[in-house]
Amino acid sequence: MSKIVDQPVLMVAEKDAPKRFFWFKRWVNVSTVIDKWKEIGRWWEDDTEKLFFRVLSREGGIYEVYTEKNRWNLYKVYD
């Protein structure tokens, strides 16, 4: 199961890969990048390209985050 959040987060990244992000009053530390892909979105509405990452946290949670125009969002949280 998963839940779409799609909220801005404060991200610490190295070489354009997420390392940790601040969400729900705590830091979530990324241990592994599981997957990485790009999406264009609604190009007909001038959406820009988003770079997505599915990550595993050190605490065992799975999250999807993306960057767009140098801003980071938490997109999805897996239960």
MIDOSE-1310 file (N, C-alpha, C; in nm, 2 decimals, decimal comma, always signed):
residues 79
mski	+0,08/-0,12/+0,00/+0,00/+0,00/+0,00/+0,09/+0,12/+0,00; +0,03/+0,23/-0,05/+0,11/+0,36/-0,06/+0,01/+0,47/-0,04; +0,07/+0,59/-0,01/-0,01/+0,71/+0,01/+0,06/+0,82/-0,06; -0,01/+0,89/-0,15/+0,05/+1,01/-0,22/+0,05/+1,13/-0,13
vdqp	+0,16/+1,19/-0,11/+0,18/+1,30/-0,02/+0,20/+1,43/-0,10; +0,30/+1,43/-0,19/+0,33/+1,54/-0,28/+0,35/+1,67/-0,21; +0,44/+1,68/-0,12/+0,47/+1,80/-0,04/+0,62/+1,83/-0,05; +0,65/+1,96/-0,05/+0,79/+2,00/-0,05/+0,86/+1,95/+0,08
vlmv	+0,99/+1,92/+0,06/+1,07/+1,87/+0,17/+1,21/+1,94/+0,16; +1,27/+1,95/+0,27/+1,41/+2,00/+0,28/+1,50/+1,88/+0,25; +1,58/+1,89/+0,15/+1,66/+1,77/+0,11/+1,81/+1,80/+0,11; +1,88/+1,70/+0,16/+2,03/+1,70/+0,15/+2,06/+1,60/+0,04
aekd	+2,13/+1,64/-0,06/+2,16/+1,56/-0,17/+2,31/+1,57/-0,21; +2,36/+1,46/-0,26/+2,50/+1,46/-0,31/+2,50/+1,40/-0,45; +2,56/+1,47/-0,54/+2,57/+1,43/-0,69/+2,42/+1,40/-0,74; +2,33/+1,49/-0,70/+2,19/+1,48/-0,75/+2,12/+1,36/-0,70
apkr	+2,17/+1,29/-0,60/+2,10/+1,18/-0,54/+2,06/+1,21/-0,39; +1,94/+1,18/-0,35/+1,90/+1,21/-0,21/+1,98/+1,14/-0,11; +2,01/+1,21/+0,00/+2,08/+1,14/+0,11/+2,00/+1,15/+0,24; +1,92/+1,25/+0,26/+1,83/+1,26/+0,37/+1,74/+1,38/+0,35
ffwf	+1,62/+1,37/+0,41/+1,52/+1,47/+0,39/+1,44/+1,49/+0,52; +1,39/+1,61/+0,54/+1,31/+1,64/+0,66/+1,17/+1,64/+0,63; +1,10/+1,55/+0,70/+0,95/+1,53/+0,68/+0,89/+1,49/+0,81; +0,77/+1,54/+0,84/+0,70/+1,51/+0,96/+0,78/+1,52/+1,09
krwv	+0,85/+1,64/+1,10/+0,93/+1,68/+1,22/+1,04/+1,59/+1,25; +1,10/+1,52/+1,15/+1,22/+1,44/+1,17/+1,30/+1,42/+1,04; +1,42/+1,39/+1,05/+1,51/+1,36/+0,94/+1,49/+1,21/+0,90; +1,47/+1,19/+0,77/+1,47/+1,05/+0,71/+1,60/+1,03/+0,64
nvst	+1,68/+0,93/+0,68/+1,81/+0,91/+0,62/+1,80/+0,80/+0,51; +1,85/+0,83/+0,40/+1,84/+0,74/+0,28/+1,96/+0,64/+0,29; +1,92/+0,51/+0,28/+2,03/+0,41/+0,28/+2,06/+0,36/+0,14; +1,95/+0,35/+0,06/+1,97/+0,29/-0,08/+1,87/+0,36/-0,17
vidk	+1,92/+0,39/-0,29/+1,83/+0,43/-0,40/+1,79/+0,31/-0,47; +1,66/+0,28/-0,47/+1,61/+0,15/-0,53/+1,59/+0,17/-0,68; +1,54/+0,28/-0,72/+1,51/+0,31/-0,86/+1,52/+0,46/-0,89; +1,53/+0,49/-1,02/+1,55/+0,63/-1,06/+1,49/+0,64/-1,20
wkei	+1,40/+0,74/-1,22/+1,34/+0,76/-1,35/+1,30/+0,91/-1,37; +1,27/+0,94/-1,50/+1,23/+1,07/-1,53/+1,08/+1,07/-1,58; +1,01/+1,17/-1,55/+0,87/+1,19/-1,61/+0,85/+1,33/-1,66; +0,78/+1,34/-1,77/+0,76/+1,47/-1,83/+0,63/+1,53/-1,76
grww	+0,53/+1,46/-1,74/+0,41/+1,51/-1,68/+0,32/+1,57/-1,79; +0,24/+1,67/-1,76/+0,15/+1,73/-1,86/+0,23/+1,83/-1,94; +0,30/+1,79/-2,04/+0,38/+1,87/-2,13/+0,29/+1,98/-2,20; +0,16/+1,95/-2,23/+0,07/+2,04/-2,29/+0,04/+2,16/-2,20
eddt	+0,06/+2,14/-2,07/+0,04/+2,25/-1,97/+0,17/+2,31/-1,93; +0,28/+2,28/-2,00/+0,41/+2,33/-1,97/+0,48/+2,28/-1,85; +0,44/+2,16/-1,81/+0,51/+2,09/-1,70/+0,65/+2,06/-1,74; +0,74/+2,07/-1,64/+0,88/+2,05/-1,67/+0,91/+1,90/-1,63
eklf	+1,03/+1,86/-1,67/+1,07/+1,72/-1,64/+1,10/+1,71/-1,49; +1,06/+1,59/-1,43/+1,08/+1,56/-1,29/+1,17/+1,44/-1,29; +1,27/+1,44/-1,20/+1,36/+1,33/-1,17/+1,31/+1,26/-1,04; +1,26/+1,14/-1,06/+1,21/+1,06/-0,94/+1,31/+0,97/-0,89
frvl	+1,31/+0,94/-0,76/+1,39/+0,84/-0,69/+1,30/+0,76/-0,60; +1,31/+0,63/-0,60/+1,24/+0,55/-0,50/+1,36/+0,50/-0,40; +1,34/+0,54/-0,28/+1,45/+0,52/-0,18/+1,41/+0,43/-0,06; +1,50/+0,37/+0,00/+1,49/+0,29/+0,12/+1,56/+0,37/+0,23
sreg	+1,49/+0,39/+0,34/+1,55/+0,47/+0,45/+1,62/+0,37/+0,54; +1,71/+0,42/+0,62/+1,78/+0,34/+0,72/+1,69/+0,28/+0,82; +1,57/+0,34/+0,84/+1,47/+0,29/+0,94/+1,38/+0,19/+0,87; +1,40/+0,16/+0,74/+1,32/+0,06/+0,68/+1,20/+0,11/+0,59
giye	+1,17/+0,24/+0,59/+1,06/+0,29/+0,51/+1,10/+0,30/+0,36; +1,00/+0,30/+0,28/+1,02/+0,32/+0,13/+0,95/+0,45/+0,09; +1,01/+0,54/+0,02/+0,96/+0,67/-0,02/+0,99/+0,69/-0,16; +0,91/+0,78/-0,23/+0,94/+0,83/-0,36/+0,95/+0,98/-0,34
vyte	+1,06/+1,03/-0,39/+1,09/+1,18/-0,39/+1,12/+1,22/-0,53; +1,10/+1,35/-0,56/+1,14/+1,40/-0,70/+1,19/+1,54/-0,68; +1,28/+1,57/-0,78/+1,33/+1,71/-0,79/+1,28/+1,77/-0,92; +1,24/+1,90/-0,91/+1,20/+1,97/-1,03/+1,24/+2,12/-1,01
knrw	+1,31/+2,17/-1,10/+1,36/+2,31/-1,09/+1,43/+2,34/-0,96; +1,52/+2,24/-0,92/+1,60/+2,25/-0,80/+1,52/+2,26/-0,67; +1,40/+2,21/-0,68/+1,32/+2,19/-0,56/+1,28/+2,04/-0,54; +1,28/+2,00/-0,42/+1,25/+1,86/-0,39/+1,11/+1,84/-0,32
nlyk	+1,04/+1,73/-0,36/+0,91/+1,70/-0,31/+0,91/+1,55/-0,26; +0,85/+1,52/-0,15/+0,81/+1,39/-0,12/+0,69/+1,35/-0,19; +0,69/+1,26/-0,28/+0,57/+1,23/-0,36/+0,49/+1,11/-0,30; +0,55/+1,01/-0,26/+0,47/+0,89/-0,21/+0,54/+0,82/-0,09
vyd	+0,46/+0,77/+0,00/+0,51/+0,69/+0,11/+0,45/+0,56/+0,11; +0,53/+0,45/+0,12/+0,48/+0,32/+0,12/+0,46/+0,26/+0,26; +0,35/+0,19/+0,28/+0,32/+0,14/+0,41/+0,40/+0,01/+0,43
